[in-house]
Amino acid sequence: MQYKNKNDSDKFLLELRDFRHNALNIMHGINGYIELEDWEGLKKYFYEMLESIKPIDTSLSTIEKIENSLLKRLLSAKFKAAVNIGIDFKLITDLIILPENDLISDIDLFQVIGLSLDKAIDAASEANIKKVSIYFLRSGDSTTIIIENTFKEKPNMPIIDGVSSTLSKYPGILYNTFVQHQVFVQELQIIK
């Protein structure tokens, strides 16, 4: 594993230490059930831990594959914010890097993604089932970014404030919002 700077390696060491502490805490919990010979409690504890770990591992490993450091940091921050308030956050991508394009500046693109994720996380935090998913997909010369979230009350905003004003500078970029299967969907399509 290669680190770009000291901060990356320090961050990795902190995350490794946190992982070790979490693993030890889990082991202490398992030990308690074994000492009490509470096999049903141990089984329940094990499956609860297994379920809580699955979504985190998948999305974190996907974020690590993204080579654009700004996008990686943005997604990591949003992931942590969502998970900290109990939201199941999924990232699905077939892109390792966000393709360079002349249609929208990186700053504006990251602002749109950030605002869209903020709104998605806010809405999902109030829902009974708390989920946010973001997809980065490429098809030919087109890159599509889809953000989906659950919600408590049906959103009445056709376009999110801040996103529409930023995207108004880029007539070649398609942005659409809709509700499908009780999920609010934001779709951004960048076509070369």
N, CA, C and O of each residue as an XYZ file, in Angstrom:
768
protein
N       0.849     -1.176      0.000
C       0.000      0.000      0.000
C       0.892      1.235      0.000
O       1.853      1.314      0.765
N       0.574      2.186     -0.851
C       1.376      3.389     -0.968
C       0.591      4.577     -0.433
O      -0.612      4.693     -0.667
N       1.277      5.458      0.285
C       0.628      6.643      0.841
C       1.173      7.873      0.156
O       2.373      7.986     -0.090
N       0.266      8.804     -0.153
C       0.670     10.012     -0.859
C       1.371     10.991      0.063
O       2.208     11.771     -0.390
N       1.049     10.964      1.337
C       1.714     11.859      2.280
C       1.566     11.332      3.697
O       0.904     10.322      3.942
N       2.194     12.036      4.618
C       2.189     11.608      6.022
C       0.775     11.582      6.593
O       0.449     10.707      7.395
N      -0.068     12.535      6.188
C      -1.442     12.573      6.702
C      -2.216     11.313      6.338
O      -2.996     10.808      7.145
N      -2.000     10.796      5.108
C      -2.682      9.571      4.702
C      -2.256      8.398      5.567
O      -3.094      7.603      5.992
N      -0.953      8.283      5.831
C      -0.483      7.160      6.648
C      -0.928      7.326      8.100
O      -1.267      6.340      8.755
N      -0.933      8.562      8.615
C      -1.430      8.797      9.978
C      -2.907      8.432     10.082
O      -3.335      7.811     11.055
N      -3.678      8.823      9.075
C      -5.106      8.519      9.057
C      -5.321      7.004      9.031
O      -6.185      6.477      9.730
N      -4.523      6.316      8.215
C      -4.638      4.865      8.137
C      -4.338      4.226      9.490
O      -5.044      3.312      9.916
N      -3.286      4.708     10.169
C      -2.928      4.157     11.479
C      -4.033      4.395     12.507
O      -4.320      3.517     13.321
N      -4.654      5.578     12.477
C      -5.771      5.856     13.387
C      -6.957      4.939     13.102
O      -7.583      4.417     14.024
N      -7.263      4.746     11.813
C      -8.365      3.860     11.447
C      -8.060      2.422     11.847
O      -8.951      1.693     12.281
N      -6.796      2.014     11.702
C      -6.386      0.671     12.098
C      -6.526      0.491     13.610
O      -6.981     -0.554     14.075
N      -6.134      1.511     14.373
C      -6.260      1.453     15.828
C      -7.738      1.384     16.232
O      -8.105      0.613     17.119
N      -8.586      2.196     15.577
C     -10.024      2.150     15.862
C     -10.599      0.769     15.548
O     -11.411      0.232     16.301
N     -10.161      0.208     14.418
C     -10.621     -1.129     14.038
C     -10.225     -2.151     15.100
O     -11.027     -3.004     15.481
N      -8.982     -2.058     15.577
C      -8.486     -2.980     16.610
C      -9.321     -2.843     17.886
O      -9.711     -3.847     18.483
N      -9.595     -1.609     18.303
C     -10.401     -1.391     19.515
C     -11.806     -1.960     19.343
O     -12.336     -2.604     20.249
N     -12.407     -1.720     18.177
C     -13.748     -2.254     17.922
C     -13.741     -3.776     17.943
O     -14.646     -4.400     18.498
N     -12.713     -4.375     17.333
C     -12.606     -5.835     17.312
C     -12.465     -6.381     18.733
O     -13.083     -7.389     19.075
N     -11.655     -5.718     19.560
C     -11.491     -6.157     20.950
C     -12.800     -6.042     21.724
O     -13.143     -6.934     22.500
N     -13.527     -4.958     21.517
C     -14.822     -4.792     22.188
C     -15.801     -5.898     21.784
O     -16.530     -6.431     22.621
N     -15.807     -6.228     20.513
C     -16.670     -7.308     20.026
C     -16.269     -8.631     20.674
O     -17.128     -9.405     21.097
N     -14.963     -8.889     20.751
C     -14.473    -10.129     21.361
C     -14.852    -10.198     22.842
O     -15.205    -11.268     23.338
N     -14.784     -9.076     23.545
C     -15.193     -9.059     24.956
C     -16.682     -9.401     25.092
O     -17.082    -10.120     26.007
N     -17.489     -8.877     24.173
C     -18.916     -9.205     24.183
C     -19.145    -10.692     23.952
O     -19.954    -11.314     24.640
N     -18.433    -11.259     22.987
C     -18.538    -12.695     22.706
C     -18.124    -13.500     23.935
O     -18.787    -14.467     24.309
N     -17.013    -13.086     24.560
C     -16.516    -13.780     25.746
C     -17.568    -13.789     26.865
O     -17.731    -14.795     27.556
N     -18.271    -12.680     27.040
C     -19.308    -12.610     28.068
C     -20.407    -13.636     27.835
O     -20.843    -14.304     28.773
N     -20.857    -13.766     26.586
C     -21.885    -14.761     26.273
C     -21.372    -16.183     26.503
O     -22.107    -17.037     26.998
N     -20.098    -16.438     26.140
C     -19.518    -17.773     26.328
C     -19.421    -18.107     27.813
O     -19.785    -19.208     28.228
N     -18.926    -17.155     28.621
C     -18.808    -17.403     30.063
C     -20.159    -17.715     30.702
O     -20.247    -18.539     31.612
N     -21.195    -17.060     30.224
C     -22.543    -17.306     30.751
C     -23.228    -18.501     30.081
O     -24.329    -18.899     30.460
N     -22.549    -19.060     29.076
C     -23.100    -20.153     28.268
C     -24.472    -19.782     27.700
O     -25.381    -20.609     27.631
N     -24.594    -18.514     27.295
C     -25.828    -17.997     26.693
C     -25.700    -18.124     25.174
O     -25.385    -17.157     24.481
N     -25.951    -19.339     24.670
C     -25.715    -19.620     23.256
C     -26.707    -18.892     22.361
O     -26.337    -18.444     21.276
N     -27.949    -18.766     22.788
C     -28.935    -18.026     21.990
C     -28.567    -16.538     21.940
O     -28.663    -15.907     20.887
N     -28.150    -15.988     23.074
C     -27.708    -14.592     23.110
C     -26.487    -14.374     22.235
O     -26.382    -13.362     21.542
N     -25.552    -15.340     22.270
C     -24.345    -15.257     21.438
C     -24.712    -15.283     19.965
O     -24.168    -14.517     19.170
N     -25.636    -16.166     19.603
C     -26.054    -16.267     18.204
C     -26.687    -14.945     17.745
O     -26.381    -14.444     16.663
N     -27.570    -14.391     18.582
C     -28.223    -13.120     18.246
C     -27.182    -12.004     18.115
O     -27.216    -11.227     17.160
N     -26.264    -11.929     19.075
C     -25.191    -10.918     19.064
C     -24.348    -11.047     17.797
O     -24.039    -10.047     17.148
N     -23.981    -12.267     17.450
C     -23.154    -12.516     16.265
C     -23.850    -12.016     15.002
O     -23.241    -11.317     14.193
N     -25.128    -12.371     14.830
C     -25.830    -11.970     13.616
C     -26.091    -10.463     13.569
O     -26.087     -9.867     12.492
N     -26.315     -9.849     14.722
C     -26.453     -8.386     14.749
C     -25.150     -7.718     14.328
O     -25.168     -6.760     13.555
N     -24.031     -8.209     14.824
C     -22.725     -7.650     14.458
C     -22.456     -7.863     12.976
O     -21.958     -6.965     12.298
N     -22.778     -9.034     12.477
C     -22.558     -9.347     11.072
C     -23.355     -8.407     10.175
O     -22.832     -7.904      9.181
N     -24.620     -8.168     10.523
C     -25.459     -7.266      9.732
C     -24.944     -5.833      9.767
O     -24.994     -5.137      8.753
N     -24.455     -5.388     10.905
C     -23.985     -4.004     11.004
C     -22.672     -3.798     10.269
O     -22.348     -2.668      9.905
N     -21.918     -4.841     10.045
C     -20.614     -4.721      9.390
C     -20.738     -4.751      7.872
O     -19.990     -4.046      7.194
N     -21.651     -5.536      7.313
C     -21.735     -5.719      5.863
C     -21.797     -4.418      5.069
O     -20.958     -4.229      4.188
N     -22.747     -3.502      5.329
C     -22.824     -2.307      4.488
C     -21.597     -1.420      4.601
O     -21.202     -0.778      3.628
N     -20.998     -1.379      5.768
C     -19.832     -0.525      5.960
C     -18.665     -1.024      5.128
O     -18.029     -0.241      4.422
N     -18.374     -2.315      5.200
C     -17.240     -2.863      4.466
C     -17.376     -2.626      2.969
O     -16.413     -2.226      2.314
N     -18.562     -2.867      2.423
C     -18.767     -2.731      0.993
C     -18.535     -1.302      0.522
O     -17.793     -1.082     -0.435
N     -19.150     -0.338      1.173
C     -19.021      1.046      0.722
C     -17.635      1.608      0.972
O     -17.112      2.346      0.137
N     -17.024      1.275      2.110
C     -15.679      1.785      2.376
C     -14.682      1.257      1.366
O     -13.824      2.005      0.897
N     -14.779     -0.020      1.020
C     -13.837     -0.562      0.047
C     -14.079      0.046     -1.329
O     -13.137      0.214     -2.105
N     -15.328      0.377     -1.640
C     -15.624      1.027     -2.917
C     -15.065      2.445     -2.935
O     -14.506      2.872     -3.945
N     -15.207      3.176     -1.841
C     -14.664      4.536     -1.762
C     -13.153      4.509     -1.954
O     -12.596      5.383     -2.619
N     -12.492      3.522     -1.384
C     -11.033      3.432     -1.492
C     -10.572      3.235     -2.929
O      -9.433      3.571     -3.254
N     -11.426      2.699     -3.798
C     -11.051      2.473     -5.198
C     -11.057      3.760     -6.017
O     -10.477      3.804     -7.102
N     -11.704      4.805     -5.514
C     -11.818      6.059     -6.257
C     -10.501      6.812     -6.170
O      -9.997      7.069     -5.076
N      -9.949      7.162     -7.313
C      -8.636      7.799     -7.342
C      -8.684      9.312     -7.185
O      -7.683      9.921     -6.808
N      -9.815      9.924     -7.462
C      -9.926     11.371     -7.316
C      -9.999     11.696     -5.824
O     -10.996     11.394     -5.167
N      -8.937     12.314     -5.291
C      -8.844     12.512     -3.839
C      -9.935     13.441     -3.303
O     -10.415     13.234     -2.188
N     -10.335     14.456     -4.066
C     -11.411     15.350     -3.610
C     -12.733     14.598     -3.492
O     -13.452     14.733     -2.502
N     -13.040     13.810     -4.509
C     -14.279     13.036     -4.490
C     -14.231     11.986     -3.381
O     -15.230     11.757     -2.700
N     -13.086     11.355     -3.200
C     -12.936     10.346     -2.148
C     -13.183     10.966     -0.775
O     -13.874     10.380      0.059
N     -12.619     12.150     -0.542
C     -12.804     12.816      0.756
C     -14.259     13.226      0.973
O     -14.804     13.067      2.065
N     -14.876     13.753     -0.076
C     -16.282     14.150      0.018
C     -17.159     12.943      0.350
O     -17.978     13.000      1.267
N     -16.986     11.855     -0.394
C     -17.803     10.664     -0.167
C     -17.525     10.045      1.200
O     -18.445      9.561      1.859
N     -16.270     10.056      1.626
C     -15.924      9.525      2.953
C     -16.616     10.324      4.051
O     -17.154      9.750      4.998
N     -16.602     11.646      3.923
C     -17.239     12.505      4.930
C     -18.748     12.265      4.970
O     -19.333     12.168      6.049
N     -19.371     12.171      3.809
C     -20.821     11.951      3.757
C     -21.165     10.551      4.275
O     -22.165     10.368      4.969
N     -20.329      9.566      3.933
C     -20.520      8.200      4.418
C     -20.502      8.175      5.945
O     -21.390      7.602      6.576
N     -19.482      8.801      6.530
C     -19.348      8.809      7.993
C     -20.521      9.533      8.646
O     -21.046      9.077      9.662
N     -20.935     10.665      8.064
C     -22.066     11.415      8.616
C     -23.335     10.561      8.590
O     -24.101     10.553      9.554
N     -23.551      9.851      7.497
C     -24.751      9.022      7.364
C     -24.723      7.847      8.337
O     -25.703      7.593      9.037
N     -23.618      7.141      8.380
C     -23.509      5.962      9.245
C     -23.627      6.353     10.715
O     -24.207      5.611     11.509
N     -23.082      7.513     11.083
C     -23.144      7.964     12.477
C     -24.567      8.214     12.966
O     -24.821      8.178     14.170
N     -25.492      8.464     12.050
C     -26.884      8.675     12.468
C     -27.780      7.498     12.066
O     -29.003      7.623     12.010
N     -27.149      6.358     11.788
C     -27.893      5.123     11.563
C     -28.427      4.909     10.165
O     -29.363      4.133      9.975
N     -27.852      5.582      9.182
C     -28.302      5.425      7.800
C     -27.449      4.365      7.109
O     -26.223      4.365      7.222
N     -28.115      3.469      6.394
C     -27.437      2.479      5.559
C     -26.999      3.200      4.283
O     -27.833      3.544      3.445
N     -25.709      3.425      4.136
C     -25.156      4.203      3.023
C     -24.469      3.251      2.060
O     -23.563      2.515      2.453
N     -24.888      3.258      0.812
C     -24.303      2.384     -0.210
C     -23.689      3.236     -1.313
O     -24.252      4.251     -1.724
N     -22.537      2.805     -1.777
C     -21.879      3.430     -2.924
C     -21.635      2.338     -3.942
O     -20.979      1.339     -3.649
N     -22.162      2.529     -5.139
C     -21.989      1.556     -6.211
C     -21.389      2.294     -7.392
O     -21.908      3.325     -7.821
N     -20.297      1.765     -7.914
C     -19.645      2.442     -9.032
C     -18.945      1.453     -9.938
O     -18.432      0.432     -9.480
N     -18.925      1.757    -11.221
C     -18.069      1.017    -12.134
C     -16.927      1.923    -12.603
O     -16.185      1.585    -13.526
N     -16.804      3.079    -11.946
C     -15.735      4.025    -12.266
C     -14.689      4.002    -11.167
O     -15.030      3.972     -9.984
N     -13.439      4.014    -11.539
C     -12.382      4.168    -10.543
C     -12.071      5.650    -10.396
O     -11.800      6.127     -9.294
N     -12.110      6.363    -11.486
C     -11.927      7.811    -11.428
C     -13.110      8.460    -12.127
O     -13.692      7.897    -13.054
N     -13.444      9.629    -11.676
C     -14.480     10.392    -12.347
C     -13.867     10.926    -13.632
O     -12.830     11.588    -13.580
N     -14.468     10.663    -14.770
C     -13.850     11.098    -16.018
C     -13.735     12.616    -16.100
O     -14.617     13.355    -15.663
N     -12.623     13.053    -16.670
C     -12.466     14.493    -16.874
C     -13.448     14.928    -17.942
O     -13.717     14.201    -18.898
N     -13.976     16.121    -17.763
C     -14.917     16.622    -18.752
C     -14.804     18.131    -18.817
O     -14.339     18.785    -17.884
N     -15.237     18.660    -19.933
C     -15.231     20.104    -20.127
C     -16.616     20.689    -19.877
O     -16.817     21.892    -20.043
N     -17.558     19.866    -19.485
C     -18.936     20.314    -19.357
C     -19.256     20.947    -18.014
O     -20.173     21.763    -17.922
N     -18.513     20.584    -16.961
C     -18.764     21.136    -15.629
C     -17.448     21.146    -14.858
O     -16.654     20.209    -14.955
N     -17.226     22.203    -14.100
C     -15.991     22.278    -13.315
C     -16.063     21.292    -12.150
O     -17.148     20.965    -11.670
N     -14.901     20.823    -11.701
C     -14.861     19.911    -10.554
C     -15.516     20.541     -9.332
O     -16.262     19.877     -8.613
N     -15.240     21.822     -9.097
C     -15.802     22.503     -7.925
C     -17.326     22.473     -7.968
O     -17.970     22.147     -6.971
N     -17.902     22.810     -9.118
C     -19.362     22.804     -9.228
C     -19.925     21.386     -9.129
O     -20.967     21.174     -8.509
N     -19.241     20.422     -9.735
C     -19.708     19.043     -9.660
C     -19.699     18.545     -8.218
O     -20.659     17.916     -7.773
N     -18.620     18.825     -7.486
C     -18.541     18.390     -6.094
C     -19.561     19.125     -5.231
O     -20.093     18.558     -4.277
N     -19.835     20.394     -5.564
C     -20.861     21.135     -4.831
C     -22.234     20.487     -5.046
O     -23.004     20.323     -4.100
N     -22.530     20.124     -6.283
C     -23.813     19.485     -6.593
C     -23.925     18.137     -5.876
O     -24.958     17.836     -5.278
N     -22.866     17.329     -5.937
C     -22.889     16.024     -5.260
C     -23.031     16.225     -3.751
O     -23.822     15.536     -3.107
N     -22.276     17.159     -3.189
C     -22.331     17.417     -1.749
C     -23.702     17.873     -1.289
O     -24.236     17.342     -0.315
N     -24.284     18.860     -1.982
C     -25.627     19.343     -1.624
C     -26.676     18.244     -1.766
O     -27.546     18.086     -0.910
N     -26.581     17.495     -2.850
C     -27.549     16.420     -3.087
C     -27.464     15.355     -2.001
O     -28.488     14.863     -1.527
N     -26.240     14.996     -1.607
C     -26.071     14.009     -0.537
C     -26.540     14.556      0.807
O     -27.137     13.825      1.598
N     -26.274     15.841      1.073
C     -26.751     16.450      2.324
C     -28.272     16.339      2.428
O     -28.802     15.939      3.465
N     -28.966     16.696      1.351
C     -30.430     16.632      1.346
C     -30.913     15.189      1.475
O     -31.888     14.916      2.174
N     -30.220     14.260      0.794
C     -30.598     12.847      0.865
C     -30.426     12.308      2.283
O     -31.288     11.586      2.783
N     -29.324     12.653      2.924
C     -29.053     12.199      4.296
C     -30.078     12.793      5.260
O     -30.585     12.092      6.135
N     -30.384     14.084      5.101
C     -31.392     14.727      5.961
C     -32.747     14.029      5.839
O     -33.390     13.729      6.845
N     -33.175     13.773      4.602
C     -34.483     13.140      4.389
C     -34.489     11.707      4.920
O     -35.457     11.289      5.555
N     -33.427     10.958      4.668
C     -33.359      9.561      5.119
C     -33.317      9.462      6.639
O     -33.808      8.492      7.215
N     -32.731     10.464      7.287
C     -32.620     10.422      8.752
C     -33.987     10.457      9.430
O     -34.124     10.011     10.569
N     -34.999     10.983      8.737
C     -36.350     11.062      9.291
C     -37.222      9.871      8.900
O     -38.326      9.712      9.421
N     -36.729      9.037      7.986
C     -37.517      7.910      7.482
C     -37.499      6.734      8.452
O     -36.610      6.622      9.296
N     -38.491      5.861      8.319
C     -38.506      4.638      9.125
C     -37.362      3.717      8.719
O     -36.667      3.170      9.575
N     -37.167      3.549      7.424
C     -36.041      2.773      6.896
C     -35.064      3.793      6.339
O     -35.373      4.486      5.370
N     -33.897      3.888      6.941
C     -32.934      4.945      6.623
C     -31.898      4.433      5.622
O     -30.997      3.677      5.983
N     -32.034      4.856      4.354
C     -31.110      4.395      3.314
C     -30.766      5.526      2.363
O     -31.619      6.328      1.983
N     -29.491      5.570      1.988
C     -29.010      6.466      0.939
C     -28.090      5.640      0.050
O     -27.219      4.922      0.543
N     -28.285      5.742     -1.250
C     -27.412      5.065     -2.208
C     -26.945      6.080     -3.227
O     -27.698      6.966     -3.631
N     -25.690      5.946     -3.642
C     -25.168      6.784     -4.721
C     -24.499      5.870     -5.741
O     -23.716      4.986     -5.393
N     -24.824      6.105     -6.995
C     -24.302      5.305     -8.094
C     -23.517      6.215     -9.031
O     -23.967      7.313     -9.357
N     -22.356      5.764     -9.458
C     -21.585      6.414    -10.510
C     -21.494      5.400    -11.639
O     -20.880      4.345    -11.479
N     -22.101      5.710    -12.777
C     -22.157      4.756    -13.881
C     -21.663      5.408    -15.164
O     -21.885      6.596    -15.396
N     -20.998      4.624    -15.986
C     -20.533      5.133    -17.272
C     -21.100      4.262    -18.380
O     -21.120      3.035    -18.283
N     -21.561      4.923    -19.432
C     -22.036      4.229    -20.618
C     -21.577      5.034    -21.824
O     -22.125      6.100    -22.105
N     -20.581      4.534    -22.533
C     -20.017      5.266    -23.664
C     -19.415      6.576    -23.204
O     -18.538      6.588    -22.340
N     -19.879      7.685    -23.773
C     -19.379      9.012    -23.403
C     -20.193      9.656    -22.285
O     -19.970     10.817    -21.943
N     -21.116      8.923    -21.728
C     -22.012      9.475    -20.719
C     -21.648      8.963    -19.324
O     -21.394      7.774    -19.132
N     -21.629      9.880    -18.359
C     -21.464      9.517    -16.953
C     -22.747      9.907    -16.231
O     -23.213     11.040    -16.348
N     -23.311      8.972    -15.490
C     -24.543      9.229    -14.758
C     -24.286      9.058    -13.267
O     -23.691      8.071    -12.835
N     -24.739     10.026    -12.497
C     -24.648      9.972    -11.040
C     -26.084      9.943    -10.521
O     -26.879     10.840    -10.801
N     -26.398      8.900     -9.764
C     -27.744      8.741     -9.223
C     -27.647      8.700     -7.702
O     -26.863      7.935     -7.141
N     -28.443      9.524     -7.047
C     -28.515      9.526     -5.587
C     -29.951      9.187     -5.210
O     -30.893      9.855     -5.637
N     -30.105      8.135     -4.398
C     -31.424      7.696     -3.960
C     -31.496      7.756     -2.441
O     -30.515      7.486     -1.750
N     -32.661      8.111     -1.936
C     -32.846      8.097     -0.483
C     -34.291      7.800     -0.116
O     -35.226      8.112     -0.854
N     -34.439      7.187      1.046
C     -35.765      6.995      1.610
C     -36.189      8.313      2.253
O     -35.369      9.209      2.452
N     -37.478      8.422      2.577
C     -37.979      9.668      3.158
C     -39.207      9.377      4.004
O     -39.850      8.338      3.854
N     -39.521     10.308      4.893
C     -40.714     10.174      5.739
C     -41.936     10.700      4.999
O     -42.961     10.026      4.902
N     -41.806     11.917      4.479
C     -42.882     12.526      3.711
C     -42.380     12.777      2.301
O     -41.225     13.147      2.094
N     -43.260     12.571      1.341
C     -42.878     12.720     -0.060
C     -42.310     14.115     -0.305
O     -42.956     15.115      0.007
N     -41.089     14.181     -0.867
C     -40.485     15.490     -1.140
C     -41.304     16.251     -2.179
O     -41.804     15.667     -3.140
N     -41.433     17.552     -1.974
C     -42.171     18.360     -2.941
C     -41.239     19.262     -3.737
O     -41.690     20.167     -4.439
N     -39.938     19.014     -3.626
C     -38.976     19.855     -4.329
C     -38.572     19.190     -5.637
O     -37.934     18.138     -5.612
N     -38.925     19.774     -6.776
C     -38.540     19.161     -8.046
C     -37.031     19.212     -8.257
O     -36.444     18.270     -8.789
N     -36.407     20.304     -7.844
C     -34.952     20.445     -7.949
C     -34.464     21.061     -6.650
O     -35.052     22.021     -6.153
N     -33.401     20.518     -6.105
C     -32.888     20.970     -4.818
C     -32.254     22.353     -4.952
O     -31.487     22.612     -5.878
N     -32.594     23.246     -3.996
C     -32.004     24.584     -3.980
C     -30.486     24.470     -3.966
O     -29.939     23.576     -3.320
N     -29.823     25.337     -4.651
C     -28.363     25.304     -4.720
C     -27.898     24.468     -5.892
O     -26.983     24.861     -6.616
N     -28.518     23.323     -6.085
C     -28.172     22.463     -7.218
C     -28.648     23.118     -8.506
O     -27.908     23.185     -9.487
N     -29.893     23.602     -8.500
C     -30.438     24.201     -9.723
C     -29.674     25.452    -10.123
O     -29.435     25.677    -11.309
N     -29.286     26.276     -9.142
C     -28.547     27.496     -9.490
C     -27.157     27.166    -10.021
O     -26.670     27.835    -10.932
N     -26.519     26.149     -9.466
C     -25.197     25.747     -9.964
C     -25.314     25.167    -11.365
O     -24.527     25.511    -12.247
N     -26.289     24.288    -11.576
C     -26.418     23.623    -12.873
C     -26.977     24.532    -13.960
O     -26.871     24.206    -15.142
N     -27.570     25.662    -13.588
C     -28.105     26.578    -14.600
C     -27.000     27.126    -15.504
O     -27.275     27.602    -16.605
N     -25.749     27.061    -15.037
C     -24.604     27.513    -15.847
C     -24.210     26.479    -16.894
O     -23.391     26.767    -17.767
N     -24.784     25.278    -16.820
C     -24.370     24.177    -17.683
C     -25.575     23.578    -18.409
O     -26.141     22.588    -17.945
N     -25.975     24.162    -19.539
C     -27.171     23.679    -20.230
C     -27.021     22.266    -20.804
O     -28.025     21.624    -21.111
N     -25.797     21.776    -20.953
C     -25.589     20.437    -21.515
C     -25.668     19.317    -20.496
O     -25.469     18.152    -20.841
N     -25.954     19.649    -19.252
C     -26.023     18.624    -18.212
C     -27.482     18.404    -17.830
O     -28.216     19.354    -17.556
N     -27.887     17.153    -17.816
C     -29.270     16.810    -17.504
C     -29.400     16.490    -16.020
O     -28.606     15.729    -15.467
N     -30.409     17.077    -15.383
C     -30.674     16.825    -13.965
C     -32.156     16.567    -13.812
O     -32.986     17.343    -14.286
N     -32.482     15.482    -13.154
C     -33.872     15.096    -13.015
C     -34.100     14.548    -11.610
O     -33.221     13.899    -11.044
N     -35.266     14.806    -11.052
C     -35.644     14.214     -9.768
C     -37.009     13.561     -9.923
O     -37.865     14.050    -10.661
N     -37.198     12.459     -9.224
C     -38.484     11.775     -9.250
C     -38.565     10.811     -8.068
O     -37.563     10.514     -7.417
N     -39.772     10.333     -7.810
C     -39.995      9.345     -6.761
C     -40.349      8.030     -7.437
O     -41.210      7.972     -8.314
N     -39.657      6.968     -7.003
C     -39.893      5.640     -7.569
C     -39.813      4.613     -6.440
O     -38.802      4.540     -5.742
N     -40.853      3.832     -6.258
C     -40.887      2.790     -5.216
C     -40.561      3.358     -3.836
O     -39.745      2.792     -3.109
N     -41.185      4.458     -3.479
C     -40.998      5.109     -2.168
C     -39.560      5.570     -1.923
O     -39.116      5.653     -0.778
N     -38.845      5.865     -2.991
C     -37.467      6.362     -2.905
C     -37.373      7.630     -3.742
O     -37.828      7.666     -4.885
N     -36.775      8.674     -3.160
C     -36.533      9.913     -3.897
C     -35.242      9.739     -4.687
O     -34.222      9.334     -4.130
N     -35.281     10.040     -5.977
C     -34.144      9.812     -6.869
C     -33.711     11.132     -7.490
O     -34.533     11.894     -7.999
N     -32.400     11.390     -7.439
C     -31.795     12.523     -8.142
C     -30.857     11.923     -9.188
O     -30.033     11.063     -8.878
N     -30.990     12.380    -10.405
C     -30.198     11.815    -11.496
C     -29.488     12.949    -12.234
O     -30.122     13.888    -12.716
N     -28.188     12.845    -12.312
C     -27.363     13.840    -13.000
C     -26.638     13.128    -14.125
O     -25.916     12.160    -13.889
N     -26.828     13.608    -15.358
C     -26.190     12.958    -16.498
C     -25.268     13.942    -17.203
O     -25.678     15.029    -17.609
N     -24.005     13.526    -17.339
C     -22.986     14.334    -18.003
C     -22.641     13.624    -19.306
O     -22.125     12.507    -19.296
N     -22.929     14.278    -20.423
C     -22.692     13.666    -21.730
C     -21.612     14.458    -22.445
O     -21.713     15.677    -22.583
N     -20.586     13.765    -22.896
C     -19.502     14.457    -23.625
C     -19.962     14.879    -24.988
O     -19.192     15.472    -25.743
